[in-house]
Amino acid sequence: MFKTVNGIRLNYEISGPQNSPVVMLSHSLATTWKMWELQIHLLESKFQVLCYDTRGHGLTDAPEGAYTLEQLATDVIGLLDELDIQKIHWVGLSMGGMIGQCLGLNHADRIESLSLCDTTAVIPDDAQPIWQERIEVAREHGMTALVESTLERWFTTPYRQTNPPEVQQIREMVLQTPVAGYIGCSEAICNLNYLPRLHKIKIPTLIMVGADDPGTPVAESQAMHAAISASKLVILPSAAHLSNIEQAEAFNKNLVRFLESQ
């Protein structure tokens, strides 16, 4: 389904019992809402589940140019307004967690709880060249040149080597990501620096991270946990960046327990 929000056509799906609390799922860079399939079927038995493709991804429009996290958060608020949804429980992974921090800081009145998964609150100066290199590779060679290194960061070696269908599904999402969308969102990520402000978030917050996540390491989740007074930190063993897929059972157990406690 589509809504026009902030000048773009935004793709979304909503399921689950009407009049139930709304859980909104926000995906990582270079995927789509379908990366949440192992969570959706569980959640929609008790919640309305709202999934969407972030600007530049999936079936949502991918305008040229740099995006900002504030712009991506405003897209979310615009969609909620279009759907007449006042409050949500936010679940975001990686880029989705960055958008969640922006929502918690700037639109706290719309957020019941935050689940910030495999994410970070700041991109330090020494990581900027890495992001700029990825942007240039995408611009010059397309997403094919980035897919294998991305999968190596996102899943542990043992999990990748068993070659489950989930890895192939994510590979296809990366390959199908519009270059303009990847670059636009990467530019937004490069400007991430919410850590000094995170203490202002008073919303109940779950922070989850894979113990073997090389992209947003455990130490970065620990820093977020220290800054957000109303937060709980869960470290998932034997998981890299996409912990919701690699350790879906443990991820789901912790997520549902947190959501049901709100």
C-alpha positions as CSV (number, residue, x, y, z in Angstrom):
1,M,0.0,0.0,0.0
2,F,1.1,3.5,-0.6
3,K,0.7,7.0,0.9
4,T,2.2,10.3,-0.4
5,V,4.3,11.7,2.4
6,N,6.6,14.7,2.3
7,G,6.5,14.7,-1.5
8,I,7.4,11.0,-2.0
9,R,5.3,7.8,-2.5
10,L,5.9,5.7,0.6
11,N,5.2,1.9,0.7
12,Y,3.8,0.4,3.8
13,E,2.0,-2.7,5.1
14,I,-0.2,-2.9,8.3
15,S,-1.6,-6.1,9.8
16,G,-2.9,-7.5,13.1
17,P,-6.0,-6.8,15.2
18,Q,-7.5,-3.3,14.9
19,N,-7.6,-1.2,18.1
20,S,-4.5,-3.0,19.4
21,P,-1.3,-1.1,20.2
22,V,0.8,-0.3,17.1
23,V,4.3,-1.6,16.7
24,M,6.2,0.0,13.9
25,L,9.2,-1.8,12.4
26,S,12.1,0.1,10.7
27,H,14.7,-1.7,8.7
28,S,18.4,-1.4,8.1
29,L,20.2,0.4,5.3
30,A,20.0,-1.6,2.0
31,T,17.1,-3.9,3.0
32,T,13.3,-3.5,3.0
33,W,10.5,-4.1,5.5
34,K,10.6,-7.8,4.6
35,M,13.8,-8.2,6.7
36,W,11.3,-8.3,9.6
37,E,9.4,-11.4,8.4
38,L,10.6,-13.5,11.4
39,Q,9.1,-10.9,13.8
40,I,5.9,-9.9,11.9
41,H,4.0,-13.1,12.2
42,L,4.7,-13.3,16.0
43,L,3.8,-9.7,16.7
44,E,0.7,-9.5,14.7
45,S,-1.1,-11.9,16.9
46,K,-1.1,-9.3,19.7
47,F,-0.3,-6.0,18.0
48,Q,-1.1,-4.0,14.9
49,V,2.2,-4.2,13.0
50,L,3.1,-1.3,10.7
51,C,6.0,-1.9,8.4
52,Y,7.3,0.5,5.7
53,D,10.1,0.9,3.2
54,T,12.3,3.8,4.3
55,R,12.9,6.7,1.8
56,G,15.2,5.3,-0.9
57,H,14.4,1.6,-0.3
58,G,12.1,-1.1,-1.6
59,L,9.0,0.3,-3.3
60,T,9.3,3.7,-1.7
61,D,10.6,6.5,-3.9
62,A,14.3,7.1,-4.0
63,P,15.0,10.8,-4.8
64,E,18.5,11.8,-5.7
65,G,20.6,13.8,-3.2
66,A,21.6,13.5,0.5
67,Y,18.9,12.7,3.0
68,T,19.0,13.5,6.8
69,L,17.8,11.5,9.7
70,E,15.4,14.3,10.6
71,Q,13.9,14.0,7.2
72,L,13.6,10.2,7.6
73,A,11.9,10.7,10.9
74,T,9.5,13.3,9.4
75,D,8.6,10.7,6.8
76,V,7.5,8.4,9.7
77,I,5.4,11.2,11.4
78,G,3.8,12.0,8.0
79,L,2.8,8.4,7.5
80,L,1.4,8.1,11.0
81,D,-0.6,11.3,10.4
82,E,-1.9,9.9,7.1
83,L,-3.0,6.7,8.9
84,D,-4.4,8.6,11.8
85,I,-2.2,6.7,14.3
86,Q,-1.3,8.8,17.3
87,K,1.3,6.7,19.1
88,I,3.5,3.7,18.3
89,H,6.0,1.3,19.8
90,W,9.1,1.8,17.6
91,V,11.4,-1.1,16.7
92,G,14.3,-0.1,14.6
93,L,17.5,-1.9,13.6
94,S,20.7,-0.2,12.5
95,M,19.5,2.8,10.5
96,G,16.0,2.1,11.9
97,G,17.5,2.5,15.4
98,M,19.1,5.8,14.3
99,I,15.7,7.1,13.1
100,G,14.2,5.9,16.4
101,Q,16.6,8.0,18.3
102,C,15.6,11.0,16.3
103,L,11.9,10.3,17.0
104,G,12.6,9.9,20.7
105,L,14.4,13.2,20.8
106,N,12.1,15.3,18.5
107,H,8.7,13.5,18.5
108,A,8.5,11.9,21.9
109,D,4.8,12.6,22.2
110,R,4.2,10.0,19.4
111,I,6.4,7.2,20.9
112,E,5.2,4.7,23.6
113,S,8.5,2.8,23.7
114,L,11.8,2.5,21.7
115,S,13.5,-0.7,20.7
116,L,17.0,0.2,19.3
117,C,18.7,-2.8,17.8
118,D,22.2,-3.2,16.5
119,T,22.6,0.5,16.2
120,T,24.7,3.4,17.3
121,A,24.3,7.0,18.4
122,V,27.4,8.6,16.7
123,I,29.5,8.0,13.6
124,P,33.0,9.0,14.8
125,D,35.5,10.9,12.6
126,D,37.6,7.9,12.0
127,A,34.7,6.0,10.5
128,Q,33.8,8.8,8.0
129,P,36.3,7.6,5.3
130,I,34.8,4.1,5.5
131,W,31.3,5.5,4.8
132,Q,32.6,7.8,2.0
133,E,34.3,4.8,0.4
134,R,31.1,2.8,0.4
135,I,29.2,5.8,-1.1
136,E,31.8,6.1,-3.9
137,V,31.8,2.3,-4.6
138,A,28.0,2.4,-4.9
139,R,28.1,5.4,-7.2
140,E,30.8,4.0,-9.5
141,H,30.0,0.3,-9.4
142,G,26.5,-0.2,-8.1
143,M,25.3,-2.4,-5.2
144,T,26.9,-5.6,-6.6
145,A,30.3,-4.3,-5.5
146,L,29.1,-3.9,-1.9
147,V,26.9,-7.0,-1.4
148,E,29.5,-9.6,-0.2
149,S,31.3,-7.3,2.2
150,T,27.9,-6.2,3.6
151,L,26.9,-9.8,4.2
152,E,30.2,-10.5,6.0
153,R,29.4,-7.7,8.4
154,W,25.8,-8.6,8.9
155,F,26.1,-12.4,9.7
156,T,28.6,-14.5,11.5
157,T,30.8,-16.8,9.4
158,P,29.2,-20.0,10.7
159,Y,25.7,-18.7,9.9
160,R,26.7,-17.6,6.4
161,Q,28.4,-20.9,5.7
162,T,25.3,-22.8,6.4
163,N,23.7,-20.7,3.7
164,P,20.2,-20.4,5.1
165,P,17.6,-18.9,2.8
166,E,17.5,-15.8,5.0
167,V,21.0,-14.9,3.8
168,Q,20.0,-15.2,0.2
169,Q,16.9,-13.1,0.8
170,I,19.1,-10.3,2.3
171,R,21.5,-10.6,-0.5
172,E,18.7,-9.9,-3.0
173,M,17.5,-6.9,-1.0
174,V,21.0,-5.4,-1.0
175,L,21.3,-5.9,-4.8
176,Q,17.9,-4.4,-5.4
177,T,18.5,-1.3,-3.3
178,P,18.4,1.8,-5.5
179,V,21.9,3.4,-5.6
180,A,20.3,6.9,-5.0
181,G,18.6,5.6,-1.9
182,Y,21.7,3.9,-0.6
183,I,23.7,7.0,-1.1
184,G,21.0,9.3,0.3
185,C,20.6,7.3,3.5
186,S,24.4,6.8,3.9
187,E,24.8,10.6,3.9
188,A,22.2,10.8,6.6
189,I,24.0,8.2,8.7
190,C,27.4,10.0,8.3
191,N,25.9,13.0,10.2
192,L,24.7,10.9,13.1
193,N,25.6,12.4,16.4
194,Y,22.8,11.9,19.0
195,L,25.0,10.6,21.8
196,P,25.4,13.9,23.6
197,R,21.5,14.3,23.7
198,L,20.4,10.8,24.5
199,H,20.0,11.6,28.2
200,K,17.0,13.6,27.2
201,I,15.1,10.4,26.1
202,K,12.8,9.4,29.0
203,I,10.8,6.8,26.9
204,P,11.1,3.2,28.0
205,T,13.9,1.8,25.8
206,L,15.1,-1.7,24.9
207,I,18.6,-1.8,23.5
208,M,19.6,-5.1,21.8
209,V,22.8,-6.0,20.0
210,G,24.5,-9.1,18.7
211,A,27.6,-10.0,20.7
212,D,29.5,-10.4,17.4
213,D,28.3,-7.3,15.6
214,P,31.3,-5.6,13.9
215,G,29.3,-2.7,12.5
216,T,27.7,-1.4,15.6
217,P,29.7,-3.1,18.4
218,V,28.5,-3.9,21.9
219,A,30.4,-1.0,23.3
220,E,28.3,1.4,21.3
221,S,25.1,-0.1,22.7
222,Q,26.6,0.1,26.2
223,A,27.2,3.9,25.7
224,M,23.6,4.3,24.6
225,H,22.4,2.3,27.6
226,A,24.4,4.5,29.9
227,A,22.9,7.7,28.4
228,I,19.2,6.6,28.4
229,S,18.1,6.3,32.0
230,A,15.0,4.3,31.2
231,S,16.8,1.7,29.1
232,K,17.5,-2.0,29.3
233,L,20.4,-3.6,27.5
234,V,20.3,-7.1,26.0
235,I,23.3,-8.7,24.3
236,L,22.5,-11.7,22.1
237,P,25.2,-14.4,21.8
238,S,26.3,-15.7,18.4
239,A,24.8,-12.9,16.4
240,A,26.3,-10.2,14.2
241,H,24.5,-7.2,12.8
242,L,21.1,-8.6,11.7
243,S,20.5,-10.2,15.1
244,N,16.7,-10.3,14.4
245,I,17.4,-12.9,11.7
246,E,20.5,-14.8,13.0
247,Q,19.1,-15.2,16.6
248,A,15.4,-14.7,15.8
249,E,14.1,-16.8,18.7
250,A,16.1,-14.9,21.4
251,F,15.5,-11.6,19.7
252,N,11.8,-12.2,19.6
253,K,11.6,-13.4,23.2
254,N,13.2,-10.3,24.5
255,L,11.3,-8.0,22.2
256,V,7.9,-9.4,23.0
257,R,8.6,-9.4,26.8
258,F,9.6,-5.8,26.6
259,L,6.6,-4.7,24.5
260,E,4.1,-6.6,26.7
261,S,5.5,-4.9,29.8
262,Q,4.7,-1.4,28.4
